[in-house]
Amino acid sequence: MGAAHSASEEVRELEGKTGFSSDQIEQLHRRFTQLSGDQPTIRKENFNNIPDLELNPIRSKIVRAFFDNRNLRKGPSGLAEEINFEDFLTIMSYFRPIDTTLGEEQVELSRKEKLKFLFHMYDSDSDGRITLEEYRNVVEELLSGNPHIEKESARSIADGAMMEAASVCVGQMEPDQVYEGITFEDFLKIWQGIDIETKMHIRFLNMETIALCH
């Protein structure tokens, strides 16, 4: 009786922290158990045998995102060696569809949280800015599966996108002015008006109710 009461209390606490229902938490716990091999924690190597993820060109960035302390809300930088089920739920909660019945302020906050997760995937050194090199790295990875696009072409695409970002975020730049990179505030401007829900999926975890970017 006591153990059952304790378990239900824990589920209610997780519901409050993540916004998932008890059914969704149960479903996600089953997937967590499959990934961990019935162990209490997951390590990066546990993601190695997921077919859909294996084919994703930014696989390493997606896996890294699960262990990023910024996403786990455990610190401004660094990576965790392993994550437990509550950590797993914390990451998955970024991709829970936004509840449009909430107030405008809460909807905007949820959208910002999703965008912050994406920003962290680009900002690999955790300095709060996406530099040209970091952006090039992502674009090169995304296009790596296309045999018709060479590395130099990918770099040119990244450079052009960064110049466009500078024009959106800074406006007219002086000839000698250098755009140091995309801050999170810049990132919000770039994504303004774009439906974030259509850009994020969780297909590799086979969850229909929750949506990772690919």
N, C-alpha and C positions, 0 to 999 in steps of 0.2 A: 504493500500500500504506500509506504513511505517512498520507495524507489519510483513507483509510478507517478506519485505526486511531484517528486523532484524532476522527473523527466518532462512532465507537462509544463512545469514552471520554466524549465529550460527552453522548451519550444516557444512558449509565450514571450520569453525574453528575446529569442531570436527573431520572432515575428516583429516585435517592436523595433529591433535594431535594423532589420533588413527590408521590412515591408512585404516579405513573402508570407503566404498563407501556410498553415500547418501541412496541407497536402503537398504544396510545392517544396517545403522543407524536407518532407519525407522522400519525395521524388529525387531531390538533389542529394540527399544523404545516400540513397541507393547508388547514384552515379559516383559519388565521392568514394564509397566503399569499393566499387568496381575499379576505379582508377588507382586507389591506394593499395589494392590487394588485401583489403580487410585490415589495414594498418591504421593507426590513429592520425597519421600525417601523410602528406603527399610531398614528393620531391620532384625536381624538374624531369628526372628520367621516367617518372610515371606517365608523362605525356608522350613518350616516344612511340607508343603503339596505337595511336589514334589515327586511322586512315585519312579522314578528312583534313585533319591538321597537318599530317605529313605532306600533303599536296599544296599546302598554303605557302605562298612565297615569303610571307613575313612570319612564318612559324616561330622563329626564335624570339621575335618581339612579343608575340601573343603569349608565349610561355613565360617570358621574362615579366610580363605585366602582372601575372598571378603572384609573383614573389617580390614585386616592387613595394618597398616600405611606404612609399607615398600613397599607393592605392590601398594598402592594408591599414592606412591611417596610423602607422607606427613610427613615423619619422620623416624628415625631409629628404632623405637619400638612403642608398644602400638596398641590398637584396636579402630577403630571408632565405635560410637554407632549406626550410620546409614550412608547410602551412597546415593548420588543423582545419576541422570542418567549419568552425566559425569564421576563420580567415577566408575559406573557400566561398562561404555565403556572402561575405563582405564584397569579394570581387564580383560574384555573380549579380549582386544587387545593383551594380552599375548598369546592367543591361536589362533590368526589369522595366517593361514598358511604362512610360510616364502616365500616371493617373490624371487624366484631363479633368476629372471632377474636382480636383484640388483647386485651391485659390491660385490666382495668377502668379503670386510671389513664390509659392511652393513649386509650381510647374517650372518656373524659370530656374529655381535652385536645383531641381532634378536634372534639367537640361545642362546646367553648368557642371554638375558632377560627372555626367557622361562625357562632356567635352574635356574635362580635366583628365579623365582616364586616357582619352585619345592623345591629348597633349603630352602626357607622360611617356607614351610609346615613342613619340618623336624625340623628346628631350631626354636622350639616353644618359647624359652626364649629370642630370638633376640640377642644372644651374638656373632653371627658370626661363630658359630661352632656347628656341629651336634655331640652331645655326645653319648656314648653308650646307656645311659638311654633313650634319645630321639629316637634313632634308634630302640631300643627294643619296645618302645611304638608304633611306626608306624607299625612294623612287627606284633606285637600282635594284633593290630586293623585289619590289612589286613587279618590275618589268623583266626580272631575271628568267622567267619561264617563257618569254617571247623570243624565239630565235631570230626574229627579223629586226629586233632593236638592239643595237650595240651599246656598250657601256657609255661611250661618248654621247650618243643620242639621249640616253637616259639622263646623263648629267646636264645636257642642254635643256631638257624638259624641266628638270629640277631648278635650274638657274632661272628659267623663264617664269616659273611659278613663284619663285622667291622675289623676283622683281615685281611681279604683280601684287604680291603680298605687301611689299614695301609701298607701292603706290596706294593701296587701300588703307594701310595703317598710318603712313607718314604723310602721304600726299606728294606734292612736288618736292623733289630732293635737289639740293645743290649739287653741282658737278663733282665737288670734292667730298660730298657727304657719303658716309658708309653706313649701310643698314646692317646692324650687328646681329639681327635675328628676330624671330617672332616670339614676343612675350605672350603670356596667357591672355592678356587683354587684347592683344592683336589677334590672337587665335579666335577669340569670341567674335571679333568684328568680321573675320574671314568667313566664319560659319553662320553669320547672321542670315536668317531667312531660309536656311537649309534644313530639311527634315532629318534630324539626327537618327530617328528610329529606322529609317530605310538603309542606313549605312552600317548598322551594327547587327551582328547575328551570332548565334551560339550553336551553329549547325554541328560542329565537331563534338559537342557533348550530347547530341541527340535529344535536346530539350525543346519541345514545341511551345512551351509556355513562356520561355525566356529567350531573349534575343542575344559574336565577337566580330569585330570588324574583319573583313577579308577583301 
